[in-house]
C-alpha cells in the first residue's frame, strides 16, 4: 500500500478550497480509474486517515459513493476493495466504442478544414518521432490527443463525453497494452490508415480500420483483465487459507 500512498496524496490535494468530502471522493475515484490504487487493493480508512491527517468520515463517505458507483466492492471477512473490470464489461464497452468512434470519425472526415488536416498530420508525425525515440508516455499522450482531435473535428462534443466516461473503466488496461512495442507501433500505423481514409473520404475503409483498431486494443485489454482476475483470486485464496 505504501508504494502508492504518496501518489494518492498528490491526486487528492487537500489544499483545494472545496468541500473535503468532494475532494476525497474525486481523488480516490481518479486514483482508482488511473490504476494508482490497484485492482483488488483494500481501501483502508485508518491508513488513509492517518497518512493524510484527516478524519475517517470523508474517506468513509467517499467509499460509500464509490461502492454505489460500482468501482469498489465489499468482500466478506476482508473489506472494501477496488473492483475488477470483468471480461463482459470490456466486451460491452468496446462494442459500444466501435459504433460511436466510427460515427465520430466519419463525421470528422466530412467536416474537417484544411487547418484541421494539417493539425492531424503534425500530430501523427510527432507521434511517430516519439515512438522511434522510445518515449512511451509521450506516445500514449499523443494517442489520446488523436482520439480527442477526431471528436473535436466531428463537432460532436457530447459523444466524446459519453465515450470518455466508458473508457475510464478500461483505460488503465489499455495503457498497459501500449507498453508493448509491437502493439504500440501497429496502433500508430492504424491511426495513419484511419487518417488516410479521412483524407480520401472512404467511409468503408474508416469503418473497417476503426473496428480492427479497437478490436486489437480489446484483445490486449482482455488478456490483462484475465491476468488481474487470476492474481486477485490467488491473493484471496491465500488470505482465506491464512485466516483458517
C-alpha positions in Angstrom: 0.0 0.0 0.0 2.7 2.5 0.9 4.0 2.3 -2.6 1.0 4.3 -3.9 0.1 6.5 -0.8 2.4 9.3 -1.9 0.9 9.5 -5.3 -2.6 9.2 -3.8 -2.0 12.3 -1.6 -0.9 14.2 -4.6 -4.0 13.3 -6.5 -6.4 14.1 -3.6 -4.6 17.5 -3.0 -6.2 18.7 0.3 -5.0 22.3 -0.3 -8.0 22.9 -2.6 -10.6 25.3 -1.3 -13.5 22.9 -1.7 -15.6 20.6 0.5 -13.4 17.9 1.9 -16.0 15.2 1.1 -15.8 16.1 -2.6 -12.0 16.4 -2.7 -11.5 12.9 -1.1 -14.2 11.3 -3.3 -12.9 12.7 -6.5 -9.3 12.0 -5.6 -10.0 8.3 -4.7 -12.1 7.9 -7.8 -9.4 9.3 -10.0 -6.7 7.1 -8.3 -8.8 4.0 -8.9 -9.6 4.8 -12.6 -5.9 5.7 -13.3 -4.8 2.4 -11.7 -2.8 4.2 -8.9 -4.8 2.1 -6.4 -4.5 -1.5 -8.0 -7.4 -3.8 -8.7 -8.1 -5.9 -5.6 -6.4 -3.4 -3.3 -8.2 -2.9 0.1 -9.3 0.6 0.9 -8.2 1.1 4.5 -9.9 4.0 6.2 -7.5 4.1 9.1 -4.4 4.1 7.0 -5.7 6.8 4.6 -6.9 8.8 7.6 -3.5 8.7 9.4 -1.5 9.3 6.2 -3.5 12.3 5.1 -4.1 13.6 8.7 -7.8 13.9 8.3 -10.8 12.2 10.0 -12.2 8.9 8.7 -15.6 10.5 7.9 -14.8 11.9 4.4 -13.0 8.7 3.5 -15.9 6.6 4.6 -18.3 8.8 2.7 -16.1 8.6 -0.4 -16.0 4.8 -0.2 -19.8 4.7 0.1 -20.2 6.7 -3.1 -17.6 4.6 -4.9 -19.5 1.5 -3.9 -22.7 2.9 -5.3 -20.8 3.7 -8.5 -19.7 0.1 -8.6 -16.0 1.0 -8.6 -15.3 -0.9 -5.4 -17.0 -3.9 -3.7 -17.2 -5.4 -0.3 -15.6 -8.8 0.2 -16.7 -10.6 3.4 -14.0 -11.1 6.1 -11.7 -8.8 4.1 -13.1 -5.4 3.4 -13.8 -3.0 0.5 -11.5 -3.5 -2.5 -11.1 -1.9 -5.9 -13.5 -3.8 -8.1 -12.2 -5.7 -11.1 -13.4 -5.0 -14.6 -14.9 -8.2 -16.0 -14.5 -9.6 -19.5 -18.2 -9.0 -20.1 -17.8 -5.3 -19.1 -14.9 -4.9 -21.5 -16.7 -6.6 -24.3 -19.7 -4.3 -24.0 -17.6 -1.2 -23.6 -15.6 -1.9 -26.8 -18.7 -2.9 -28.8 -20.3 0.5 -28.0 -17.0 2.3 -28.5 -16.6 0.8 -32.0 -20.0 2.1 -33.1 -19.5 5.6 -31.6 -15.9 6.1 -32.8 -16.8 5.0 -36.3 -19.6 7.6 -36.3 -17.3 10.3 -34.9 -14.5 9.6 -37.4 -16.9 9.7 -40.4 -18.4 13.0 -39.1 -14.9 14.4 -38.7 -14.0 13.4 -42.2 -17.0 15.3 -43.6 -16.3 18.4 -41.5 -12.5 18.8 -41.3 -11.0 22.0 -42.6 -7.6 22.3 -44.3 -6.2 23.6 -40.9 -7.7 20.5 -39.2 -5.9 18.2 -41.7 -2.6 20.0 -41.1 -3.0 19.7 -37.3 -3.7 15.9 -37.5 -0.8 15.4 -39.9 1.5 17.2 -37.5 0.3 15.1 -34.6 0.9 11.9 -36.4 4.5 13.0 -37.3 5.2 13.9 -33.6 3.8 10.5 -32.5 6.0 8.6 -35.0 9.1 10.5 -33.8 8.3 9.9 -30.1 7.7 6.2 -30.8 11.1 5.9 -32.7 12.8 7.6 -29.7 11.1 5.2 -27.2 9.2 7.9 -25.4 6.3 5.6 -24.5 4.5 8.0 -22.1 4.5 10.7 -24.8 3.2 8.3 -27.4 0.3 7.3 -25.1 -0.4 11.0 -24.6 -0.4 11.6 -28.4 -2.7 8.7 -28.9 -5.2 10.2 -26.6 -4.8 13.6 -28.4 -5.6 11.8 -31.7 -8.8 10.4 -30.3 -9.8 13.8 -28.8 -8.9 15.5 -32.1 -11.3 13.3 -34.0 -14.2 14.2 -31.6 -13.2 17.9 -31.8 -13.3 17.8 -35.6 -16.5 15.9 -35.7 -18.2 18.7 -33.7 -19.8 16.0 -31.6 -18.7 17.0 -28.1 -21.5 15.1 -26.3 -20.4 11.9 -28.0 -16.8 12.4 -26.7 -18.1 12.8 -23.2 -20.0 9.5 -23.5 -17.1 7.5 -24.8 -14.6 9.1 -22.3 -16.9 8.0 -19.4 -16.9 4.4 -20.7 -13.2 4.4 -21.3 -12.4 5.4 -17.7 -13.0 1.8 -16.6 -10.6 0.2 -19.1 -8.0 2.9 -19.7 -5.6 1.5 -17.2 -5.6 -1.8 -19.1 -5.4 -0.1 -22.5 -2.3 1.9 -21.5 -0.6 -1.3 -20.3 -1.1 -2.7 -23.8 0.7 0.3 -25.3 3.8 -0.5 -23.4 4.1 -3.5 -25.8 6.5 -2.2 -28.6 4.8 -4.2 -31.4 1.3 -3.2 -30.3 2.2 0.5 -30.0 3.9 0.6 -33.4 0.9 -1.2 -35.0 -1.5 1.2 -33.3 0.4 4.1 -34.8 0.1 2.5 -38.3 -3.6 2.0 -37.7 -4.0 5.7 -36.8 -2.3 6.5 -40.1 -4.6 4.4 -42.2 -7.6 5.8 -40.4 -6.5 9.3 -41.2 -5.8 8.2 -44.8 -9.4 7.1 -45.0 -10.4 10.5 -43.8 -8.3 12.2 -46.4 -9.8 10.3 -49.3 -13.3 10.2 -47.7 -13.5 6.4 -47.8 -16.2 5.5 -45.3 -15.8 1.8 -45.8 -12.0 2.0 -45.1 -12.7 4.1 -42.0 -15.3 1.6 -40.7 -13.0 -1.4 -41.3 -9.9 0.2 -39.7 -11.7 1.7 -36.7 -13.2 -1.7 -36.0 -9.9 -3.5 -36.4 -8.0 -0.9 -34.3 -10.5 -1.2 -31.4 -10.7 -5.0 -31.6 -6.9 -5.3 -31.3 -6.9 -3.0 -28.4 -9.7 -5.0 -26.8 -7.7 -8.2 -27.1 -4.8 -6.8 -25.1 -7.2 -5.4 -22.5 -9.0 -8.7 -22.1 -5.7 -10.5 -21.6 -4.7 -8.1 -18.9 -8.2 -8.3 -17.2 -8.0 -12.1 -17.1 -4.5 -11.9 -15.7 -5.6 -9.4 -13.0 -8.6 -11.6 -12.1 -6.3 -14.7 -11.7 -4.0 -12.7 -9.5 -6.8 -11.5 -7.3 -8.3 -15.0 -7.0 -4.9 -16.3 -5.9 -4.5 -13.5 -3.3 -7.9 -14.1 -1.8 -7.3 -17.9 -1.7 -4.1 -17.2 0.2 -5.8 -14.8 2.5 -8.6 -17.2 3.4 -6.0 -20.0 3.9 -4.1 -17.9 6.4 -7.4 -17.0 8.2 -8.4 -20.6 8.8 
